Amino acid sequence: MRVAVVLRDGLRSYVSFRHAPRFRQAKPEEAIGVSTKRIPPDCVPAFVIPDIVNEREEQALLHMTEPWFSRLPFSEGHMDALIHHYKEFYRSYAELAGAGAEHGCCPADPHAIAALRKCHGVASEYLPGIPLDDRVHFLRLSGNGFIRAHVDDSRNSSGIVAGLSLGTARVMTLTHPEHPGQRVELMLAPRTLYVLIGTARYNWAHSTDWEADDTEHVERARGRPVMDGPPLVFDGSETTFRRGERTAVIFRGISPMELLRQRMAKKKGAS
């Protein structure tokens, strides 16, 4: 599956620059499969691909992850206070969806395997020089859950993060410390795949369902019950989406140290 083809329809409808007039959406040919250093400085390489999986695949993934999630309580807050009301775990992509996964000791639903392979394959096209980590991150936010603005640590993973959204929608917001007041919004609707590469990951802080610690977020952090929540606001207007329990399946590039190790090993093998 070529990413540029997937992105052709609905590219802008899921990424809003209404509040970031100094910047623009990177075109697929400007960012996909090229060095991040070649991406124009006025571009934000952040993408949302709609309907990357279908409803049957979404339900298969939720069913596959439920036994693991059901054993975990919701954590009220992360140690650095960035995430509230969440649960998470990691699993090996090779074991879940790699070659021969259909015939393993505990094979997953073939629709779940197909969905994982599809998302992994698309994410791999963005930065082909940086392999994706084998560890897949499964993260669930409760209806109260949110993620404060933060910039990923470049020491732990390289270049790219891609997340499949399941369940209910949320809005991701990108903000830049050197450009106050500018913000980019990503609509993380169910069955979409968001991708952040290069500067979108390391120069722009990203948050989910959070812009400031207002009264609502303070109450949510304290655990005030939230049922459906108000309609989500995106691109200046209310949407048909409401906040609820959301599951994300997240792929990241391998760490810089692992990338260096692999390149050194390849160089040594070629000599």
C-alpha positions, 0 to 999 in steps of 0.5 A, a space after each residue: 500500500 503506497 502512502 501517497 495513494 492513501 493520503 490523496 483523499 481527505 488529507 486536510 480534513 483530518 489535520 487543521 492549520 486554522 490556528 497555525 497560519 505560519 505553517 502548512 501541511 507537508 505534501 506527501 512527496 515532500 515528506 514521505 520516503 525522503 530525509 527529514 532534513 529535506 522537508 521544507 521548514 514551513 511544513 509540519 510533517 504530521 499526517 492523519 490517514 482516514 479509515 486505514 482499517 475497517 470496522 471489522 478489523 477495529 473490532 478484531 483488534 479491540 477483542 485481541 487486546 481486551 484480555 490484556 487490558 482487562 487485567 490492568 487497572 487504570 492508572 490515575 497519573 503517570 510519574 511525570 504527570 503527563 498522562 492521566 487515567 490510562 493503562 498500557 502494555 507492550 507486545 512484540 510485533 513479530 509475535 503478533 503479526 510477523 511471518 507465521 503469526 497465523 500458525 503460532 501457539 496462540 494465533 490472533 484473529 486474521 483480521 487483527 493480524 491484517 490490520 497490524 500488518 497494514 498499519 506497520 507497512 504504511 508507517 514503514 514507508 515514511 522513513 524507510 531508512 529507520 526500521 520500526 521497533 519490534 515493541 508495539 505500544 498499546 495505550 488506552 485512555 478512559 473517558 477522563 483520560 488525557 495527555 499533556 503537551 510534551 516533546 518525545 525524547 529523541 534518545 529513546 526512539 528515532 524519527 517517527 511515531 505512528 498511532 492507530 486510533 480505536 474506539 472513540 475519537 480524540 483531538 491531538 494538538 501540536 504546539 511550538 515553544 518558539 511560536 506561541 499561539 500557533 497550533 495544529 490540530 489532528 482529528 484522531 477519529 476511530 480507525 485513523 492512523 496518525 503519523 508524526 515524523 521529524 520536526 513534528 515529533 521533536 520540535 512540536 509538543 503534542 498533547 491529546 484532549 488537552 490545551 491547558 489545566 483548566 477547571 475541567 481538566 483538573 476535575 478530570 485528573 481528580 477522577 470526576 466521572 465522565 460519561 460521554 463527554 461534550 462534542 469534540 471541537 476540531 477546526 473551530 467547530 463542534 463535531 459528531 464525536 464525543 469523548 470516551 474510552 480510546 485505544 491506541 496501537 502505537 509504532 515507533 522507530 528504533 532507538 538511535 543507539 540501536 540504529 547505530 548498532 545495526 548500521 555498524 553491524 551492516 558495515 562490518 558485514 560488508 567489509 
